[in-house]
Amino acid sequence: MLLNPTDAAAGPPAIPLAMLGPGQSGVIMNVHGGHGIRRRLSDMGLVPGAQITVMNGAGAGGPLIVGVLETRLMLGRGMAHKILVQPL
């Protein structure tokens, strides 16, 4: 079950993954986009409920290196903006 991002009792509101800084973690709440992007991210383990950590960000316009499960992935900023996370 997904939490409502505006529900104050649920903790901090959901924000785009791209807004987390290096070393910050969050739980994936939702993935915006069409079937293709959701399936591609799901195949990489980026599904609601998964914990994700930003390992490194290459500046404001560069890609993010994230850790999910035992894997490190590189995501473009556009894709990272489609993934909503609740910061931990």
N, C-alpha and C positions, 0 to 999 in steps of 0.2 A: 504494500500500500504506500503510495506516495504521500508525503506530507504537504500541506498547503503552505507555500512560501510566505504567506502573509500571516500565518498563525503564530502569534507571539509565544505561545506555550511550547511550540516545536523547536525553539532555539533561534539562532540567527537566520535571517531570510536567505533564500537561495540566490546565488550570484553566478555570473559566468565564470567558468574555470579560468579564463584568461585574466581575471582580476586577482587571482591568488598570486602571492609572491613566492620566490624560491624558498623551499623548506616548509611551506604551508600545505596543510592537508584538508580534504573535505570528503563528503559522501555525495556521490552522484544522485541527484534527485530526479532529473529529467533530461532528455535529449531532444532538442528541437530540430526539425528538418523532416525531409521526406523519408520514405521507406528505405531508399538506397543508403543514405548517410547513417540512419539508425542501425541498419543491418551491418554496415561496415564497422561502425564503432562497437557494436555488440560482438562481432567476430574478434575484436581486439580485447574484449573483456570490459569495455566501458559501458556498463549497464547500471540502471538505477539500483542503489544499495551498495555498490562497490566503493571502497575507499580509494582515493587517488591522492598522490602527493606530487607537487611541482618540484622537480629536481633542479631545473635550471630554466631561465628565460633569457633569450638573447635580445634584450632591449624591448622597446615598445612595439616594434613591428616584426620582430623575428619569431621563430617557432619556439614552442615550449617542449621541454623534455619532462615527461611525467612518468611516475611509477604507479603501476596498478598490479596487484598480486605480486608476482615475482618478475615482472616484465617492465622494461623501460621503453617508452614510445616517444616519438617526436610528432607533435601536432602543430599544424599551422594555426595562427591566431584566429582565422575565420572559423575553423572547426572548433577551437577551444571556446569561442563565444557561443556555440550552440549547445554546450554541455553546462547545465546548471548544477551547482554543487552547494551543499550546506557546509560552510567552514567548520572545522573542528577546533 
